[in-house]
Amino acid sequence: MLQYDLQEHEYKIPKLRNIKDCAREWNKHRKTGDRFIHADEIRDFLKTDTTVFKYKFGNKWIVNYDQLLPHLKKINRRESKMWKKYMQCLGIKKSATPRKK
């Protein structure tokens, strides 16, 4: 007879994603008013960050999405450098990306 309940886990299985899939999942499940986050913004953040688990598998970086999610919320509040440059090229002074305060 089994003594252990196999339905309950002691830990949660982490969501491991590559950087493009992290951006795709954020953009797919973002709330109203949140801006799109590009994979390059995540890549720039991960270059200096030591708190998010990441490793290189072949030519792709694998990232723990659960650990990255709070940082994506912080990135969401900042204005995108890429959009800012794009808007300057078009001659638009005010950014079109919504910002939360």
Biopython code that builds the backbone (N, CA, C, O; Angstrom):
import numpy as np
from Bio.PDB.StructureBuilder import StructureBuilder

atoms = [
    (1, "MET", "N", (0.843, -1.183, 0.000)),
    (1, "MET", "CA", (0.000, 0.000, 0.000)),
    (1, "MET", "C", (0.890, 1.248, 0.000)),
    (1, "MET", "O", (1.887, 1.304, 0.719)),
    (2, "LEU", "N", (0.527, 2.237, -0.803)),
    (2, "LEU", "CA", (1.298, 3.476, -0.881)),
    (2, "LEU", "C", (1.067, 4.346, 0.341)),
    (2, "LEU", "O", (-0.069, 4.555, 0.766)),
    (3, "GLN", "N", (2.155, 4.850, 0.899)),
    (3, "GLN", "CA", (2.052, 5.727, 2.059)),
    (3, "GLN", "C", (2.070, 7.199, 1.668)),
    (3, "GLN", "O", (1.753, 8.064, 2.483)),
    (4, "TYR", "N", (2.436, 7.481, 0.435)),
    (4, "TYR", "CA", (2.592, 8.867, -0.010)),
    (4, "TYR", "C", (1.469, 9.253, -0.965)),
    (4, "TYR", "O", (1.014, 8.441, -1.771)),
    (5, "ASP", "N", (1.033, 10.496, -0.862)),
    (5, "ASP", "CA", (0.030, 11.016, -1.776)),
    (5, "ASP", "C", (0.756, 11.543, -3.010)),
    (5, "ASP", "O", (1.485, 12.531, -2.922)),
    (6, "LEU", "N", (0.569, 10.907, -4.136)),
    (6, "LEU", "CA", (1.291, 11.283, -5.356)),
    (6, "LEU", "C", (0.696, 12.507, -6.040)),
    (6, "LEU", "O", (1.287, 13.015, -6.993)),
    (7, "GLN", "N", (-0.445, 12.993, -5.586)),
    (7, "GLN", "CA", (-1.072, 14.159, -6.187)),
    (7, "GLN", "C", (-0.444, 15.464, -5.724)),
    (7, "GLN", "O", (-0.555, 16.475, -6.417)),
    (8, "GLU", "N", (0.213, 15.467, -4.572)),
    (8, "GLU", "CA", (0.787, 16.701, -4.026)),
    (8, "GLU", "C", (2.287, 16.723, -4.267)),
    (8, "GLU", "O", (2.984, 15.737, -4.026)),
    (9, "HIS", "N", (2.774, 17.865, -4.747)),
    (9, "HIS", "CA", (4.207, 18.047, -4.969)),
    (9, "HIS", "C", (4.761, 18.947, -3.884)),
    (9, "HIS", "O", (4.054, 19.813, -3.370)),
    (10, "GLU", "N", (6.000, 18.752, -3.540)),
    (10, "GLU", "CA", (6.646, 19.592, -2.539)),
    (10, "GLU", "C", (7.149, 20.898, -3.146)),
    (10, "GLU", "O", (7.380, 21.867, -2.423)),
    (11, "TYR", "N", (7.316, 20.932, -4.433)),
    (11, "TYR", "CA", (7.837, 22.114, -5.097)),
    (11, "TYR", "C", (7.082, 22.353, -6.396)),
    (11, "TYR", "O", (6.422, 21.461, -6.930)),
    (12, "LYS", "N", (7.197, 23.566, -6.883)),
    (12, "LYS", "CA", (6.565, 23.917, -8.144)),
    (12, "LYS", "C", (7.606, 23.787, -9.258)),
    (12, "LYS", "O", (8.734, 24.255, -9.108)),
    (13, "ILE", "N", (7.242, 23.169, -10.346)),
    (13, "ILE", "CA", (8.176, 23.004, -11.464)),
    (13, "ILE", "C", (8.366, 24.359, -12.129)),
    (13, "ILE", "O", (7.383, 24.998, -12.504)),
    (14, "PRO", "N", (9.610, 24.814, -12.286)),
    (14, "PRO", "CA", (9.836, 26.146, -12.874)),
    (14, "PRO", "C", (9.511, 26.168, -14.362)),
    (14, "PRO", "O", (9.643, 25.167, -15.065)),
    (15, "LYS", "N", (9.080, 27.348, -14.821)),
    (15, "LYS", "CA", (8.815, 27.539, -16.247)),
    (15, "LYS", "C", (10.122, 27.966, -16.897)),
    (15, "LYS", "O", (10.547, 29.111, -16.741)),
    (16, "LEU", "N", (10.753, 27.072, -17.613)),
    (16, "LEU", "CA", (12.001, 27.389, -18.304)),
    (16, "LEU", "C", (11.668, 27.760, -19.742)),
    (16, "LEU", "O", (11.039, 26.985, -20.463)),
    (17, "ARG", "N", (12.090, 28.940, -20.151)),
    (17, "ARG", "CA", (11.799, 29.453, -21.489)),
    (17, "ARG", "C", (13.068, 30.066, -22.079)),
    (17, "ARG", "O", (13.970, 30.475, -21.347)),
    (18, "ASN", "N", (13.126, 30.123, -23.406)),
    (18, "ASN", "CA", (14.192, 30.922, -23.993)),
    (18, "ASN", "C", (13.729, 32.384, -24.000)),
    (18, "ASN", "O", (12.571, 32.668, -23.695)),
    (19, "ILE", "N", (14.620, 33.300, -24.344)),
    (19, "ILE", "CA", (14.335, 34.731, -24.187)),
    (19, "ILE", "C", (13.176, 35.170, -25.083)),
    (19, "ILE", "O", (12.337, 35.964, -24.658)),
    (20, "LYS", "N", (13.121, 34.667, -26.304)),
    (20, "LYS", "CA", (12.013, 35.038, -27.202)),
    (20, "LYS", "C", (10.674, 34.563, -26.656)),
    (20, "LYS", "O", (9.672, 35.272, -26.754)),
    (21, "ASP", "N", (10.655, 33.360, -26.080)),
    (21, "ASP", "CA", (9.407, 32.847, -25.519)),
    (21, "ASP", "C", (8.987, 33.613, -24.273)),
    (21, "ASP", "O", (7.792, 33.752, -24.011)),
    (22, "CYS", "N", (9.955, 34.115, -23.496)),
    (22, "CYS", "CA", (9.632, 34.960, -22.341)),
    (22, "CYS", "C", (8.923, 36.231, -22.801)),
    (22, "CYS", "O", (7.914, 36.631, -22.220)),
    (23, "ALA", "N", (9.452, 36.857, -23.839)),
    (23, "ALA", "CA", (8.827, 38.071, -24.374)),
    (23, "ALA", "C", (7.461, 37.752, -24.962)),
    (23, "ALA", "O", (6.511, 38.510, -24.766)),
    (24, "ARG", "N", (7.352, 36.643, -25.679)),
    (24, "ARG", "CA", (6.079, 36.251, -26.295)),
    (24, "ARG", "C", (5.017, 35.975, -25.220)),
    (24, "ARG", "O", (3.865, 36.383, -25.364)),
    (25, "GLU", "N", (5.410, 35.282, -24.145)),
    (25, "GLU", "CA", (4.441, 34.973, -23.086)),
    (25, "GLU", "C", (4.001, 36.231, -22.348)),
    (25, "GLU", "O", (2.823, 36.376, -22.022)),
    (26, "TRP", "N", (4.948, 37.153, -22.078)),
    (26, "TRP", "CA", (4.578, 38.409, -21.422)),
    (26, "TRP", "C", (3.602, 39.192, -22.299)),
    (26, "TRP", "O", (2.580, 39.675, -21.812)),
    (27, "ASN", "N", (3.912, 39.319, -23.581)),
    (27, "ASN", "CA", (3.081, 40.104, -24.485)),
    (27, "ASN", "C", (1.708, 39.462, -24.698)),
    (27, "ASN", "O", (0.725, 40.167, -24.927)),
    (28, "LYS", "N", (1.636, 38.138, -24.625)),
    (28, "LYS", "CA", (0.365, 37.450, -24.811)),
    (28, "LYS", "C", (-0.545, 37.620, -23.588)),
    (28, "LYS", "O", (-1.762, 37.737, -23.732)),
    (29, "HIS", "N", (0.043, 37.633, -22.387)),
    (29, "HIS", "CA", (-0.749, 37.685, -21.160)),
    (29, "HIS", "C", (-0.706, 39.042, -20.469)),
    (29, "HIS", "O", (-1.098, 39.154, -19.307)),
    (30, "ARG", "N", (-0.238, 40.067, -21.163)),
    (30, "ARG", "CA", (-0.119, 41.379, -20.523)),
    (30, "ARG", "C", (-1.502, 41.963, -20.251)),
    (30, "ARG", "O", (-2.475, 41.649, -20.936)),
    (31, "LYS", "N", (-1.563, 42.820, -19.236)),
    (31, "LYS", "CA", (-2.824, 43.451, -18.867)),
    (31, "LYS", "C", (-3.020, 44.722, -19.674)),
    (31, "LYS", "O", (-2.082, 45.213, -20.303)),
    (32, "THR", "N", (-4.222, 45.251, -19.661)),
    (32, "THR", "CA", (-4.521, 46.485, -20.368)),
    (32, "THR", "C", (-3.678, 47.610, -19.785)),
    (32, "THR", "O", (-3.636, 47.790, -18.568)),
    (33, "GLY", "N", (-3.021, 48.350, -20.628)),
    (33, "GLY", "CA", (-2.173, 49.452, -20.180)),
    (33, "GLY", "C", (-0.711, 49.079, -20.094)),
    (33, "GLY", "O", (0.145, 49.964, -20.066)),
    (34, "ASP", "N", (-0.395, 47.782, -20.052)),
    (34, "ASP", "CA", (1.001, 47.358, -20.054)),
    (34, "ASP", "C", (1.534, 47.436, -21.472)),
    (34, "ASP", "O", (0.800, 47.225, -22.438)),
    (35, "ARG", "N", (2.797, 47.737, -21.586)),
    (35, "ARG", "CA", (3.383, 47.864, -22.918)),
    (35, "ARG", "C", (4.015, 46.549, -23.359)),
    (35, "ARG", "O", (4.262, 45.660, -22.544)),
    (36, "PHE", "N", (4.270, 46.438, -24.648)),
    (36, "PHE", "CA", (4.965, 45.276, -25.183)),
    (36, "PHE", "C", (6.427, 45.347, -24.776)),
    (36, "PHE", "O", (7.024, 46.424, -24.759)),
    (37, "ILE", "N", (6.994, 44.212, -24.452)),
    (37, "ILE", "CA", (8.418, 44.128, -24.113)),
    (37, "ILE", "C", (9.100, 43.318, -25.206)),
    (37, "ILE", "O", (8.647, 42.231, -25.564)),
    (38, "HIS", "N", (10.187, 43.854, -25.729)),
    (38, "HIS", "CA", (10.926, 43.199, -26.801)),
    (38, "HIS", "C", (11.980, 42.272, -26.194)),
    (38, "HIS", "O", (12.457, 42.515, -25.086)),
    (39, "ALA", "N", (12.340, 41.220, -26.911)),
    (39, "ALA", "CA", (13.333, 40.259, -26.426)),
    (39, "ALA", "C", (14.688, 40.921, -26.168)),
    (39, "ALA", "O", (15.425, 40.490, -25.281)),
    (40, "ASP", "N", (15.023, 41.967, -26.934)),
    (40, "ASP", "CA", (16.296, 42.660, -26.726)),
    (40, "ASP", "C", (16.342, 43.357, -25.370)),
    (40, "ASP", "O", (17.407, 43.452, -24.760)),
    (41, "GLU", "N", (15.193, 43.846, -24.893)),
    (41, "GLU", "CA", (15.150, 44.471, -23.565)),
    (41, "GLU", "C", (15.413, 43.441, -22.476)),
    (41, "GLU", "O", (16.106, 43.734, -21.502)),
    (42, "ILE", "N", (14.868, 42.241, -22.630)),
    (42, "ILE", "CA", (15.117, 41.173, -21.665)),
    (42, "ILE", "C", (16.578, 40.758, -21.718)),
    (42, "ILE", "O", (17.203, 40.538, -20.680)),
    (43, "ARG", "N", (17.124, 40.652, -22.925)),
    (43, "ARG", "CA", (18.518, 40.260, -23.102)),
    (43, "ARG", "C", (19.457, 41.286, -22.450)),
    (43, "ARG", "O", (20.431, 40.903, -21.801)),
    (44, "ASP", "N", (19.173, 42.578, -22.616)),
    (44, "ASP", "CA", (19.998, 43.617, -21.990)),
    (44, "ASP", "C", (19.921, 43.532, -20.470)),
    (44, "ASP", "O", (20.928, 43.729, -19.789)),
    (45, "PHE", "N", (18.738, 43.239, -19.930)),
    (45, "PHE", "CA", (18.576, 43.119, -18.487)),
    (45, "PHE", "C", (19.362, 41.926, -17.942)),
    (45, "PHE", "O", (20.013, 42.030, -16.903)),
    (46, "LEU", "N", (19.299, 40.791, -18.651)),
    (46, "LEU", "CA", (19.946, 39.569, -18.165)),
    (46, "LEU", "C", (21.464, 39.620, -18.229)),
    (46, "LEU", "O", (22.135, 38.828, -17.567)),
    (47, "LYS", "N", (22.020, 40.542, -19.016)),
    (47, "LYS", "CA", (23.482, 40.654, -19.099)),
    (47, "LYS", "C", (24.097, 41.036, -17.753)),
    (47, "LYS", "O", (25.196, 40.593, -17.420)),
    (48, "THR", "N", (23.384, 41.862, -16.981)),
    (48, "THR", "CA", (23.937, 42.345, -15.713)),
    (48, "THR", "C", (23.281, 41.708, -14.495)),
    (48, "THR", "O", (23.798, 41.857, -13.387)),
    (49, "ASP", "N", (22.167, 41.006, -14.655)),
    (49, "ASP", "CA", (21.427, 40.465, -13.520)),
    (49, "ASP", "C", (22.026, 39.145, -13.053)),
    (49, "ASP", "O", (22.464, 38.326, -13.860)),
    (50, "THR", "N", (22.039, 38.952, -11.716)),
    (50, "THR", "CA", (22.528, 37.697, -11.149)),
    (50, "THR", "C", (21.457, 36.958, -10.355)),
    (50, "THR", "O", (21.734, 35.887, -9.814)),
    (51, "THR", "N", (20.240, 37.499, -10.267)),
    (51, "THR", "CA", (19.192, 36.885, -9.454)),
    (51, "THR", "C", (18.340, 35.890, -10.230)),
    (51, "THR", "O", (17.719, 35.019, -9.621)),
    (52, "VAL", "N", (18.292, 35.992, -11.544)),
    (52, "VAL", "CA", (17.469, 35.111, -12.372)),
    (52, "VAL", "C", (18.331, 33.960, -12.885)),
    (52, "VAL", "O", (19.424, 34.179, -13.407)),
    (53, "PHE", "N", (17.827, 32.722, -12.730)),
    (53, "PHE", "CA", (18.544, 31.548, -13.211)),
    (53, "PHE", "C", (18.540, 31.537, -14.733)),
    (53, "PHE", "O", (17.490, 31.668, -15.361)),
    (54, "LYS", "N", (19.725, 31.378, -15.320)),
    (54, "LYS", "CA", (19.855, 31.321, -16.778)),
    (54, "LYS", "C", (21.052, 30.446, -17.136)),
    (54, "LYS", "O", (22.038, 30.400, -16.400)),
    (55, "TYR", "N", (20.963, 29.766, -18.253)),
    (55, "TYR", "CA", (22.099, 29.014, -18.763)),
    (55, "TYR", "C", (22.009, 28.942, -20.277)),
    (55, "TYR", "O", (20.933, 29.051, -20.866)),
    (56, "LYS", "N", (23.175, 28.756, -20.890)),
    (56, "LYS", "CA", (23.232, 28.721, -22.353)),
    (56, "LYS", "C", (23.130, 27.275, -22.826)),
    (56, "LYS", "O", (23.894, 26.412, -22.393)),
    (57, "PHE", "N", (22.184, 27.023, -23.715)),
    (57, "PHE", "CA", (21.963, 25.703, -24.278)),
    (57, "PHE", "C", (22.118, 25.832, -25.782)),
    (57, "PHE", "O", (21.205, 26.291, -26.469)),
    (58, "GLY", "N", (23.270, 25.430, -26.295)),
    (58, "GLY", "CA", (23.557, 25.621, -27.719)),
    (58, "GLY", "C", (23.780, 27.096, -27.985)),
    (58, "GLY", "O", (24.705, 27.692, -27.432)),
    (59, "ASN", "N", (22.951, 27.689, -28.819)),
    (59, "ASN", "CA", (23.076, 29.124, -29.097)),
    (59, "ASN", "C", (21.915, 29.914, -28.489)),
    (59, "ASN", "O", (21.705, 31.069, -28.861)),
    (60, "LYS", "N", (21.153, 29.317, -27.560)),
    (60, "LYS", "CA", (20.018, 30.003, -26.927)),
    (60, "LYS", "C", (20.220, 30.050, -25.417)),
    (60, "LYS", "O", (20.804, 29.146, -24.821)),
    (61, "TRP", "N", (19.721, 31.131, -24.813)),
    (61, "TRP", "CA", (19.738, 31.249, -23.365)),
    (61, "TRP", "C", (18.411, 30.740, -22.823)),
    (61, "TRP", "O", (17.349, 31.148, -23.294)),
    (62, "ILE", "N", (18.464, 29.848, -21.832)),
    (62, "ILE", "CA", (17.282, 29.324, -21.164)),
    (62, "ILE", "C", (17.143, 30.073, -19.838)),
    (62, "ILE", "O", (18.106, 30.186, -19.079)),
    (63, "VAL", "N", (15.930, 30.587, -19.561)),
    (63, "VAL", "CA", (15.692, 31.466, -18.416)),
    (63, "VAL", "C", (14.528, 30.910, -17.593)),
    (63, "VAL", "O", (13.586, 30.343, -18.146)),
    (64, "ASN", "N", (14.601, 31.075, -16.271)),
    (64, "ASN", "CA", (13.484, 30.715, -15.398)),
    (64, "ASN", "C", (12.474, 31.862, -15.452)),
    (64, "ASN", "O", (12.728, 32.941, -14.916)),
    (65, "TYR", "N", (11.327, 31.629, -16.100)),
    (65, "TYR", "CA", (10.326, 32.683, -16.307)),
    (65, "TYR", "C", (9.702, 33.134, -14.990)),
    (65, "TYR", "O", (9.355, 34.306, -14.841)),
    (66, "ASP", "N", (9.555, 32.215, -14.031)),
    (66, "ASP", "CA", (8.952, 32.573, -12.744)),
    (66, "ASP", "C", (9.813, 33.602, -11.998)),
    (66, "ASP", "O", (9.279, 34.506, -11.356)),
    (67, "GLN", "N", (11.128, 33.468, -12.081)),
    (67, "GLN", "CA", (12.024, 34.431, -11.443)),
    (67, "GLN", "C", (12.114, 35.723, -12.240)),
    (67, "GLN", "O", (12.363, 36.786, -11.671)),
    (68, "LEU", "N", (11.915, 35.645, -13.542)),
    (68, "LEU", "CA", (12.014, 36.820, -14.399)),
    (68, "LEU", "C", (10.773, 37.701, -14.338)),
    (68, "LEU", "O", (10.869, 38.904, -14.581)),
    (69, "LEU", "N", (9.618, 37.139, -14.023)),
    (69, "LEU", "CA", (8.343, 37.862, -14.063)),
    (69, "LEU", "C", (8.328, 39.147, -13.227)),
    (69, "LEU", "O", (7.875, 40.171, -13.738)),
    (70, "PRO", "N", (8.802, 39.155, -11.959)),
    (70, "PRO", "CA", (8.810, 40.437, -11.225)),
    (70, "PRO", "C", (9.688, 41.500, -11.884)),
    (70, "PRO", "O", (9.385, 42.691, -11.814)),
    (71, "HIS", "N", (10.765, 41.071, -12.516)),
    (71, "HIS", "CA", (11.644, 42.018, -13.205)),
    (71, "HIS", "C", (10.984, 42.551, -14.473)),
    (71, "HIS", "O", (11.200, 43.705, -14.843)),
    (72, "LEU", "N", (10.178, 41.720, -15.145)),
    (72, "LEU", "CA", (9.447, 42.185, -16.325)),
    (72, "LEU", "C", (8.442, 43.265, -15.946)),
    (72, "LEU", "O", (8.206, 44.197, -16.715)),
    (73, "LYS", "N", (7.851, 43.139, -14.760)),
    (73, "LYS", "CA", (6.917, 44.165, -14.299)),
    (73, "LYS", "C", (7.633, 45.493, -14.082)),
    (73, "LYS", "O", (7.062, 46.555, -14.329)),
    (74, "LYS", "N", (8.901, 45.437, -13.615)),
    (74, "LYS", "CA", (9.688, 46.664, -13.450)),
    (74, "LYS", "C", (10.089, 47.237, -14.809)),
    (74, "LYS", "O", (10.052, 48.450, -15.014)),
    (75, "ILE", "N", (10.474, 46.355, -15.735)),
    (75, "ILE", "CA", (10.835, 46.801, -17.086)),
    (75, "ILE", "C", (9.627, 47.448, -17.757)),
    (75, "ILE", "O", (9.777, 48.411, -18.509)),
    (76, "ASN", "N", (8.439, 46.929, -17.491)),
    (76, "ASN", "CA", (7.206, 47.452, -18.067)),
    (76, "ASN", "C", (6.975, 48.907, -17.663)),
    (76, "ASN", "O", (6.446, 49.688, -18.453)),
    (77, "ARG", "N", (7.366, 49.279, -16.440)),
    (77, "ARG", "CA", (7.137, 50.638, -15.950)),
    (77, "ARG", "C", (8.087, 51.659, -16.576)),
    (77, "ARG", "O", (7.777, 52.849, -16.631)),
    (78, "ARG", "N", (9.242, 51.191, -17.047)),
    (78, "ARG", "CA", (10.193, 52.102, -17.679)),
    (78, "ARG", "C", (9.835, 52.301, -19.145)),
    (78, "ARG", "O", (9.223, 51.444, -19.783)),
    (79, "GLU", "N", (10.235, 53.452, -19.651)),
    (79, "GLU", "CA", (9.988, 53.721, -21.064)),
    (79, "GLU", "C", (11.019, 52.972, -21.911)),
    (79, "GLU", "O", (12.195, 52.912, -21.555)),
    (80, "SER", "N", (10.584, 52.419, -23.002)),
    (80, "SER", "CA", (11.447, 51.636, -23.869)),
    (80, "SER", "C", (12.414, 52.545, -24.631)),
    (80, "SER", "O", (12.001, 53.538, -25.230)),
    (81, "LYS", "N", (13.708, 52.197, -24.603)),
    (81, "LYS", "CA", (14.710, 52.958, -25.358)),
    (81, "LYS", "C", (14.499, 52.777, -26.860)),
    (81, "LYS", "O", (14.712, 53.701, -27.645)),
    (82, "MET", "N", (14.075, 51.571, -27.246)),
    (82, "MET", "CA", (13.877, 51.285, -28.671)),
    (82, "MET", "C", (12.741, 52.125, -29.243)),
    (82, "MET", "O", (12.867, 52.685, -30.332)),
    (83, "TRP", "N", (11.612, 52.216, -28.496)),
    (83, "TRP", "CA", (10.493, 53.024, -28.957)),
    (83, "TRP", "C", (10.856, 54.496, -28.984)),
    (83, "TRP", "O", (10.429, 55.232, -29.873)),
    (84, "LYS", "N", (11.648, 54.927, -28.006)),
    (84, "LYS", "CA", (12.032, 56.331, -27.931)),
    (84, "LYS", "C", (12.835, 56.731, -29.173)),
    (84, "LYS", "O", (12.589, 57.785, -29.759)),
    (85, "LYS", "N", (13.799, 55.887, -29.573)),
    (85, "LYS", "CA", (14.599, 56.157, -30.772)),
    (85, "LYS", "C", (13.722, 56.151, -32.027)),
    (85, "LYS", "O", (13.881, 56.985, -32.919)),
    (86, "TYR", "N", (12.793, 55.191, -32.074)),
    (86, "TYR", "CA", (11.909, 55.081, -33.234)),
    (86, "TYR", "C", (11.028, 56.321, -33.371)),
    (86, "TYR", "O", (10.836, 56.835, -34.472)),
    (87, "MET", "N", (10.499, 56.793, -32.250)),
    (87, "MET", "CA", (9.643, 57.977, -32.276)),
    (87, "MET", "C", (10.435, 59.225, -32.657)),
    (87, "MET", "O", (9.909, 60.108, -33.334)),
    (88, "GLN", "N", (11.701, 59.305, -32.225)),
    (88, "GLN", "CA", (12.544, 60.432, -32.606)),
    (88, "GLN", "C", (12.811, 60.421, -34.104)),
    (88, "GLN", "O", (12.835, 61.481, -34.730)),
    (89, "CYS", "N", (13.011, 59.251, -34.688)),
    (89, "CYS", "CA", (13.227, 59.148, -36.137)),
    (89, "CYS", "C", (11.999, 59.610, -36.909)),
    (89, "CYS", "O", (12.118, 60.198, -37.984)),
    (90, "LEU", "N", (10.820, 59.341, -36.357)),
    (90, "LEU", "CA", (9.589, 59.765, -37.012)),
    (90, "LEU", "C", (9.273, 61.231, -36.765)),
    (90, "LEU", "O", (8.433, 61.811, -37.453)),
    (91, "GLY", "N", (9.944, 61.836, -35.782)),
    (91, "GLY", "CA", (9.703, 63.238, -35.470)),
    (91, "GLY", "C", (8.611, 63.455, -34.441)),
    (91, "GLY", "O", (8.130, 64.576, -34.278)),
    (92, "ILE", "N", (8.213, 62.398, -33.744)),
    (92, "ILE", "CA", (7.192, 62.506, -32.705)),
    (92, "ILE", "C", (7.894, 62.748, -31.381)),
    (92, "ILE", "O", (8.776, 61.980, -30.997)),
    (93, "LYS", "N", (7.512, 63.806, -30.679)),
    (93, "LYS", "CA", (8.201, 64.160, -29.431)),
    (93, "LYS", "C", (7.688, 63.355, -28.251)),
    (93, "LYS", "O", (8.475, 62.981, -27.382)),
    (94, "LYS", "N", (6.393, 63.078, -28.193)),
    (94, "LYS", "CA", (5.833, 62.346, -27.069)),
    (94, "LYS", "C", (5.779, 60.856, -27.408)),
    (94, "LYS", "O", (5.398, 60.471, -28.514)),
    (95, "SER", "N", (6.162, 60.036, -26.448)),
    (95, "SER", "CA", (6.176, 58.597, -26.667)),
    (95, "SER", "C", (4.747, 58.055, -26.692)),
    (95, "SER", "O", (3.870, 58.537, -25.975)),
    (96, "ALA", "N", (4.533, 57.045, -27.530)),
    (96, "ALA", "CA", (3.205, 56.448, -27.644)),
    (96, "ALA", "C", (3.014, 55.303, -26.657)),
    (96, "ALA", "O", (1.907, 54.781, -26.530)),
    (97, "THR", "N", (4.083, 54.899, -25.951)),
    (97, "THR", "CA", (3.950, 53.799, -25.019)),
    (97, "THR", "C", (3.342, 54.298, -23.712)),
    (97, "THR", "O", (3.817, 55.283, -23.147)),
    (98, "PRO", "N", (2.293, 53.626, -23.222)),
    (98, "PRO", "CA", (1.674, 54.064, -21.966)),
    (98, "PRO", "C", (2.586, 53.792, -20.787)),
    (98, "PRO", "O", (3.323, 52.806, -20.794)),
    (99, "ARG", "N", (2.551, 54.636, -19.787)),
    (99, "ARG", "CA", (3.380, 54.453, -18.594)),
    (99, "ARG", "C", (2.501, 54.415, -17.363)),
    (99, "ARG", "O", (1.548, 55.185, -17.237)),
    (100, "LYS", "N", (2.830, 53.514, -16.459)),
    (100, "LYS", "CA", (2.123, 53.436, -15.189)),
    (100, "LYS", "C", (2.902, 54.217, -14.156)),
    (100, "LYS", "O", (4.131, 54.261, -14.201)),
    (101, "LYS", "N", (2.199, 54.831, -13.230)),
    (101, "LYS", "CA", (2.883, 55.555, -12.160)),
    (101, "LYS", "C", (2.607, 54.903, -10.841)),
    (101, "LYS", "O", (3.095, 55.366, -9.810)),
]
sb = StructureBuilder()
sb.init_structure("model")
sb.init_model(0)
sb.init_chain("A")
sb.init_seg("    ")
for serial, (resi, resn, name, xyz) in enumerate(atoms, 1):
    if name == "N":
        sb.init_residue(resn, " ", resi, " ")
    sb.init_atom(name, np.array(xyz, "f"), 0.0, 1.0, " ", f" {name:<3s}", serial, name[0])
structure = sb.get_structure()
